[in-house]
Amino acid sequence: MARVLVVDDEAIITMQLEERMSALGHKVVGMASSGDDAITKARGAKPDIVLMDIVMPGKTNGIAAAKVIHEELDIPVIFITSYADDKIIQEVKKVNPYGYIVKPFNELELKATVELALFRKKTEDADPAKRRRVKGAMPDPTGDDPGSPGEPESAIPLESKTVLLNNFYQGLILVLYTPPQTNEAIYKTSIEYGLANGHRIFFAYHQSRIPKYFNKEIVSGVIIPHRMKRGELQEVIPALETHRAKSRTSGEPNAWQILIDFSDPDDLMQVSTIITHILAMAPEGSKVSGLIALNIEHLTREQIESVSRGISKVIVSTGDETSISIANHSYPLESMSVVPQAMVDEIVRKSLEPLVLSILNRPLSGYDIVHEIHSRHNVLIPQSRIYAILYDLEKQGILDVKTSGKSKLYVPTERGKAYIRQKVNEFKYTFQHIFGGVADEGEGIRSAK
């Protein structure tokens, strides 16, 4: 299994490549939409291979990004592009790519090109002279030639794991993470929890796709998005207080779900001030819960301890080979389990109907559902399987179809809402019944309350 970074500014292309790579047995460890983003994510994720578009927005195109990635990290790059004119091909030759595919691509062509590129890289790495030229290679302390015959295999593949969090959100939680980790799924489920419990939601961020999922709630004022620009952290508290004042004068519930992603913590003093202000809201009479996410890539231990003061619940985002999966409607955190990612894959693929039903709590497209499953559980499901379920529910009158731009959105009918609640509960009770009596070394599986 190869670890793949997909780089393309068209979301549909990245999803297609992600699906194809997964079907071929590889794992997509990151997606980027620009050359600069590709370089950053390649440095963080250290993929085995990069699938790279050429023409993308930003100052760095795919060719320039490939040059940096190959020379600095010694990671092979395959170009997948709509362009095949002589000028571009001459430029591509200068970065010595491991493959060149012209869109539209097909699965057999993609498979053959990736396999040959990986084989070529493996062959090159087997050459001792080549291995010594790899930038950043650690010298052998014994002084022996690292490529000498009979060298034992030292790299043991890590088994991918998934951390299952049940009953997660209550109070204020601090998430410490380093790129290329993403907390988008955690933000989304936190917002859904706040909406279900009648909270006002304040979401401050540097970059995020989350607001596009909640346009209706943003327009109505239930969700207040706040874009944090570099050097303007001091604007966060006034923005929050302005909306708190409005809710007090209107007599609305004084319960707040606060989400802040400090992915670019340029002013730690101001970060600490914001956290202290939020912690002080509860004694003032506000019911406060939420999530503070902090990028700690360039922070010292002392700095992390400083901004963590006063928050009792702290979790650390996991490494490349581990995913976090959060139960849809379970709060607060009661238990945590670690299972092989392969087990999550198997269960999700075999339990698609209850999973899709549990997600249909707002208008969604088939693409949204595929993305939701992948974000939460790190499992990629072919869109055809999702649409088969959606079409069947539509025929039964469970779902209505609405059009938004070029997308078809599926919305539960009034009868469908009752049907979905009943079916999800039936699935839940059936799983509880099957596993309720199972015990391992004296510890039973606790049923949900």
N, C-alpha and C positions, 0 to 999 in steps of 0.2 A: 504494500500500500504506500503510495507517494502522498506527501503533503503538498497541496497545491495552493498558490495564490492566484486569484483571478482578477484581472485589471481591465475594465471597460467602463465607459461613461454611460452606456445604455443598460438600464436595470434588467430589461428582459434578456439581454445577452448574458449578463452575469448569472442570472437564474438558470438559463439554459445550460451554461457551462458547468455550473454547480451540480445540476441534476445529472448531466452526462458523466462528470467525474465521479460522482457518487455511485452511479450505475456501473462504472468500470472498476469499482473497488478502491478508489482513491478518496482522500479526505481534503475538502476545501477548508483551509485554516484562516482564510481572510479574503476580503474583496475590497478593491479600491477603484476609484473613478477618475483618478488623475495620475500623472507621472510622479509628482511629489508624494502623493499619498501612497503610491506603490512602493517607493523607496523606503518610506517610514515603516510600512507594514512588513516589508521584506526584512528589514533590520530587526523588527520585533519578533515576527513569527518564524523566521528562518525556514521557509518552505524548501521542499526538494526541487520544485520547478515552478516557473511563473508563466501563465498564459497572458500575453500582453497585447492590448490594442495599440495602435500607433497614434492616431489623431484623437486627442482628448483635450478638454479645456485646461487652462493653466499655462505656466511658463515652460514646463518640462513635458515634452511629448514622450511617447512610448519608446522611441529609439534612444533618447537621452537617458531615460530611466533604466532601460535595459543595460546600457553601458555601465552605469553606476552599480547596479545590482550584480552584474557578472564580474566586474573588476574588483569590487569591494568585498562581495560576499561569496563569489564563485558559485552562484546559483544559475542553472541553465534557464534560458528564456525562449519561449516559442511565441512568435507573433501570430495573432489572429486578427485580420484586418480586411477592410473592404477595398484597400488600395493595392494596386499591383503595377503601377507605372514604373518605367525605367529609373526615374530619378529617385523614387523612394527605395527601390530595390538596391540601388547603388549605396544609398545611405545605410540600409539595413546590413549590407555585407560588412561594413566597418565594425559592427559590434559582434560579429561571429555568432549569429543565433543558432539554436538547436533545431529550429523548424520554422516554417512559414506557411500559414494556412489562409486562404482567401475566403471571406464570407460570401455566400452562406456555406457553412461547413456541415459535414455529415459525421455521424458517430464513428463509422469505420475509419475515415480519414483522421479524425481526432485521436482515436485509439492508437492507430499505427504511428502517428507522429509523436505522441507522448511516450509510447513504449520505446521507440528508437532513441529519443532524446535521453530517457533515463538510462538506457543501455550504454549509450555513448558516454554519459557522465560517469557511470560505474567503471567503464573501461579506462577512462582517463584517470580516475582516482586510484586505480590499481597500479598505475605507473609511478614508482617511487619518486622520480624526478618531478612529475607533475604534482604529487602530493606535497612535496617540500615547497612548491611555489604558491600553494594556497595561502592567501593572506590570513593571518591570525591563527595558523596551525600551531598547536602546542608542541614544543620539542620533546622528544623522548628522553626522560631523565637517565635512562640506561646508556644512551649514546648509540643504541642499535639503530640500524636503518629501519624506519617505520614501515617500509614496504617489503621487508625481507620475507622470503618464502617461509611458510609454516607459522606466520603470525596468528595468534588466536583471535577469534572474533570478539572484540571488546564491547561493541555496542549491542546491547540487548533491547529489542523493541519494547517500548512501554505500552502497557495495556491501557486503552482509553477508559476513563472512569467518569461517572456522573454522580454529582451530589444532589440527592433528592431532599428538598426542603418542604416540610409540611407545616402549615400554620405560621406564616412568615411575618406579616406586617402588624406591628403594634408599637406605639411609641416612636422614638427617633433612632434610626439605625445609621451607622457610618460604614460605608463600603470603601475599602482601600484597594486600589487596583493599579496595574501598569498596562500600557498598550502592549499587544493589540486587543486586549480584553474590551468587550463592549457590554454596557449595562442596559441596553435598550429594552430587552425583555423584562427586566426588573422594573424599570420605570413604567412600562405599559401596564403590568399587572398591579402595580401600586396605584396608578391612576384609576384603574377599574375598581379597585377596592374602595378608594375614596368616593367615587361616583355612587357605588352601591350603598355606601353608608352616609350619604348626604353631606359630604365634606366639600368645602371650597378648596380648590387645588391651585397651588402656586408652583410653577415649574420654571426654574431658571437654568439656562444651559448655554454652552458655547456653540455647539453644533449638534443637531438632533433631527431625526425623521419622525419623532413621536407626535409632534403637533398635527401632522397631516391626518392622523387617525381620529382626531377628536375635533374636527372643524365645527360641528354643531354645538358642542359644549363650550368651545372657545368663544363663538359668536354670542352665546347666551350669557357668558361671563362666569360660568361655573368653574372653568379652567382659565387661569391667568398665565400665559406664557411670557417669559422675560428673557430676551436674548442678551447674554452677557458679552460685551466686547472687551477686548484686552485693554487693561488699564482703567476699566470703569466698574470695578467691583463695588465701589462705594455707592452705586446707584441701586443695588439690590435691596437694601433695607428700606429706603424711601419708597420704592415701588411696592414692596410688600405692605408697608404701613398705610399707603394710600388706599389699597384695596381692603385692608382690614377696617379702615375707617368707614368706607362705603358700606361694608356688610353690617357694621354696627348701627349705622343710621337707618338702614333699610329694615332692620329687625331680623335679618337672616341668621341662621344657625352659626354660632361662633366656633365651628369645628374646622380645623385646617389640616390638609395633607400637603406637606411642603417637600418638594423634590429639587435638589440643587446638584448639578454636575460640575464640579471644579476640575474639568479636564485640562484647564490651562491656569493653574494656580499661581499667577504672577505676583500676587501680593498676599503672603501668608498672614500678615497682621490683619488685613481686611477679612480674610477667610475666617480667622478666629473670632473677629468681631461679629460677623454674620451668624456663626454657629452659636455664640453666646447670646445674641439677640433672640434667636429662635428658641433656645432653651428657656429663656426668660418669659416666653409667651404663655406657658402653662400656668405659672403662678399668677399671671395677670388675668386669668379667667378663660383663656382659650384652650380648647381641647386640641392638642397638637400631636400629629404623627407624621412620619415621612422618612425620607431617605437623603442622606448626604453622601455623594460619591466623590472621592478625592484621588486624582492621579498622583501617585507617590513616586513616579519613576525617577525624579531628580531630587527627592527630599531625603534629609538625614533622619536618623531615628529620633533625635531630639525634636526636630520639626514636626514629625508625625505625632509624637506624644503631645506636643503643644496644642495642635489643632484637635486632638482627640479628647481633650479634657472635658468631662461633664457628660459624655455619651457612653452609656454602659454597654450598649449593644454594638459590637464591631465585627464585621466579617471581612475576610480577605478574598478578593476575586482569584479564581483558580488559574493554573497554568495552561499551556497549550493543549495538553493531553487530557484535561479535565473540564467538564461542563457543569453548570448549575441548572437544575430544573426545578421550577417553583410550581407547586400545586395551584390550580386555577382559583379556587374559592376557599382557601384555608388560611385562617389567621387566628392568633399570632403564631410565632414559631414554637412548636412543641417538640418536634423530632427532626433528626437528620440521619440519612442513610447514604452509604456510598455503594454503588453497584456498577458493574461493567457497562460501558456505553452500548455494547452489543445487545445487552438485555433490554435497554430502553428502546433501541432500534426495533427489536423483535416485537415488543409489546405494542409500541406505537403503530407499527405497520399492520398488526393483527387486530387492533382496536380502533380503527379509523372512524367508524360511525360514531361511537360515543365521544371521541375526541373532537370531531368536527361539530357535533351538536353542542358541546360545552363551549365552543368558541363563538357560536352564532348568537352573541348577545347584542350585536349591532350590525348595521349594514356592512357586508364584506364581499369582496370579490374572491374568486377561486385563487387568484394570485396572493391576495392578502392572507388567506388561510394557509397556503403552502409556506409563506414567509413566517407566519405566526408559529406554526409547528416547528419550523427550523430554528427560529429564534429561541423558543422556550426549551426545546428538547434536543436540539442539534441533530435532528433527523430530517432528511429531505425526501419528500413524497412526490412522485410524479403527479403533475397537475391533472392528468387524465383520470386518476383514481379519485381525486377530490371532486372533479366535475361529475363523475358518475354518481356519487352520493348526492350532490346538490341537485342534479337533474331528477333523481328519484324522489327527493323531498319536495321538489317543485310540482311534480306530477300528483303527489298526494295532497297538495294544497297546504303543505307545511310552510313553504317559502313562497314569497312574492319576489319578482325580479324587477329591479329599477335600473335605469341607465344613468350613469354619471360620466360625462365625457365619452370616452371610448370603452369604459368599463361597465360590466354587468354586475350589479350589487344584489346580493341575496339577503332578504329581510324576512324574519319570521312573521307569519300572519298571526292574528289573535288566537285562532285555534292552534296554530303552530307553536306559540309560546307555551301553552299548556302541555302540548304533546312533548316538546323538548324537555320541559321540567320533569315530566313523568318518565321519559325514556332515560334521561341521565340518572335519575334516582334508581330506576330499575337496574341499570348497569352497575351502579355503586353498590346496591344491596346484594346483587349477585356475586360480585367480587368479594364482598365482605363474608358472604355465606361460604364461598369456596375456600377462602384462606383463613377464616376466623378460628378454626380449630387447629391450624398448623403450628407446631412448636419446634424450635431448634435449640437443643441444649437448655431446655427449661424456660426459654423466652418465647412467649406467644406473640403473634402479630396483632397489634392493637387496632381495633376497628375505629373508624372515624366517628365522632360524636354527632 
